[in-house]
């Protein structure tokens, strides 16, 4: 049976895929937990211990960047990549400083959990009152907690631009973006896909950043074609 590996984003657990997994049949779905890693090097090691080669990896957001970073380090170990709501960009100095400030604040204060206002920034406006989706995001955040948030912010602070390396990968890469993603530009992802040797881009309409929760049917249908 074909195995497909899934990597979630910042402060996301396997719950991220709860609407997608039931729609995928005759494949073994394996979630790779990267929440314990404090660097992309550690994330690579976690992935190495989990996969059977050659692997199909589906990554969302931080998980998508992590999957691409793994691919440029170990291209021979992959069969195909699906990158959801993630680009190849590094962090600029302003973004790095913002993360440092956030980490400093979190280390000195009690973490009260992600707010509804912050959650709405991740969602299409049509889902701003979708309590089912909002409750899932709140639960994932609560389940992981302050320590994981700090750890993942530290891990992302070392993010460098891997655009050139990804463009040279010889494996098929499906890039999935959302038209209304306020965090990651769909136009940027399209450019990355066009530059990749075997890149393909699909843009999901009427959707924010949380594509697996907002548009699980579309994600499942795209994955069925691949697996």
TAZIUR-V379343 format. One record per residue. N is the residue number from 1. RES is the residue in one small letter. D_LAST is the distance of its C-alpha to the last C-alpha in Angstrom with 2 decimals. Layout:
BEGIN
<<N | RES | D_LAST> <N | RES | D_LAST>>
END
This chain:
BEGIN
<<1 | x | 10.45> <2 | x | 7.46> <3 | x | 8.84> <4 | x | 7.95> <5 | x | 11.33> <6 | x | 13.01> <7 | x | 16.41> <8 | x | 18.76> <9 | x | 21.65> <10 | x | 25.39> <11 | x | 26.78> <12 | x | 23.49> <13 | x | 22.31> <14 | x | 19.40> <15 | x | 21.08> <16 | x | 19.54> <17 | x | 16.25> <18 | x | 18.15> <19 | x | 17.42> <20 | x | 13.67> <21 | x | 12.83> <22 | x | 14.54> <23 | x | 12.45> <24 | x | 9.16> <25 | x | 9.78> <26 | x | 9.30> <27 | x | 7.73> <28 | x | 10.41> <29 | x | 10.90> <30 | x | 13.56> <31 | x | 15.87> <32 | x | 17.90> <33 | x | 21.40> <34 | x | 23.16> <35 | x | 26.17> <36 | x | 28.51> <37 | x | 28.24> <38 | x | 31.02> <39 | x | 29.73> <40 | x | 26.68> <41 | x | 27.79> <42 | x | 27.53> <43 | x | 24.09> <44 | x | 23.03> <45 | x | 24.65> <46 | x | 22.93> <47 | x | 19.45> <48 | x | 20.72> <49 | x | 21.82> <50 | x | 18.61> <51 | x | 15.83> <52 | x | 15.23> <53 | x | 14.94> <54 | x | 13.11> <55 | x | 11.11> <56 | x | 8.42> <57 | x | 10.78> <58 | x | 11.08> <59 | x | 14.82> <60 | x | 17.23> <61 | x | 20.74> <62 | x | 22.37> <63 | x | 19.08> <64 | x | 17.72> <65 | x | 20.86> <66 | x | 20.65> <67 | x | 17.19> <68 | x | 18.64> <69 | x | 21.82> <70 | x | 20.17> <71 | x | 18.40> <72 | x | 21.81> <73 | x | 23.41> <74 | x | 21.00> <75 | x | 19.01> <76 | x | 18.80> <77 | x | 16.87> <78 | x | 13.70> <79 | x | 10.88> <80 | x | 9.70> <81 | x | 11.11> <82 | x | 10.89> <83 | x | 14.56> <84 | x | 15.94> <85 | x | 19.72> <86 | x | 20.76> <87 | x | 22.72> <88 | x | 24.04> <89 | x | 27.64> <90 | x | 30.06> <91 | x | 32.64> <92 | x | 36.03> <93 | x | 39.25> <94 | x | 39.55> <95 | x | 36.14> <96 | x | 36.99> <97 | x | 40.36> <98 | x | 38.93> <99 | x | 36.70> <100 | x | 39.77> <101 | x | 41.84> <102 | x | 39.31> <103 | x | 39.05> <104 | x | 42.85> <105 | x | 43.23> <106 | x | 40.80> <107 | x | 42.56> <108 | x | 45.87> <109 | x | 45.04> <110 | x | 43.50> <111 | x | 39.97> <112 | x | 40.04> <113 | x | 36.33> <114 | x | 34.44> <115 | x | 36.43> <116 | x | 35.41> <117 | x | 36.55> <118 | x | 34.22> <119 | x | 31.27> <120 | x | 32.08> <121 | x | 31.76> <122 | x | 28.03> <123 | x | 27.61> <124 | x | 28.10> <125 | x | 31.64> <126 | x | 30.50> <127 | x | 29.17> <128 | x | 32.28> <129 | x | 33.57> <130 | x | 30.34> <131 | x | 31.57> <132 | x | 28.39> <133 | x | 26.40> <134 | x | 29.50> <135 | x | 30.08> <136 | x | 26.59> <137 | x | 27.25> <138 | x | 30.72> <139 | x | 29.58> <140 | x | 27.13> <141 | x | 30.00> <142 | x | 32.48> <143 | x | 30.44> <144 | x | 30.10> <145 | x | 33.59> <146 | x | 35.85> <147 | x | 35.35> <148 | x | 31.60> <149 | x | 32.24> <150 | x | 34.83> <151 | x | 32.68> <152 | x | 29.74> <153 | x | 32.21> <154 | x | 33.68> <155 | x | 30.35> <156 | x | 29.59> <157 | x | 33.12> <158 | x | 32.32> <159 | x | 29.62> <160 | x | 30.32> <161 | x | 29.01> <162 | x | 26.17> <163 | x | 25.71> <164 | x | 27.02> <165 | x | 24.99> <166 | x | 21.66> <167 | x | 22.73> <168 | x | 23.03> <169 | x | 19.62> <170 | x | 18.16> <171 | x | 14.45> <172 | x | 12.42> <173 | x | 13.00> <174 | x | 12.21> <175 | x | 15.33> <176 | x | 15.71> <177 | x | 19.37> <178 | x | 21.69> <179 | x | 24.69> <180 | x | 27.04> <181 | x | 25.97> <182 | x | 29.38> <183 | x | 28.19> <184 | x | 25.85> <185 | x | 26.66> <186 | x | 24.10> <187 | x | 26.25> <188 | x | 26.09> <189 | x | 22.31> <190 | x | 22.36> <191 | x | 24.83> <192 | x | 22.77> <193 | x | 19.74> <194 | x | 22.21> <195 | x | 23.70> <196 | x | 20.57> <197 | x | 20.21> <198 | x | 16.60> <199 | x | 16.56> <200 | x | 15.55> <201 | x | 17.00> <202 | x | 16.66> <203 | x | 19.58> <204 | x | 19.67> <205 | x | 23.13> <206 | x | 25.50> <207 | x | 23.78> <208 | x | 25.03> <209 | x | 23.63> <210 | x | 22.02> <211 | x | 19.05> <212 | x | 16.96> <213 | x | 20.20> <214 | x | 21.51> <215 | x | 18.61> <216 | x | 15.98> <217 | x | 15.24> <218 | x | 14.51> <219 | x | 12.25> <220 | x | 10.24> <221 | x | 10.17> <222 | x | 9.11> <223 | x | 6.08> <224 | x | 5.28> <225 | x | 5.89> <226 | x | 3.80> <227 | x | 0.00>>
END
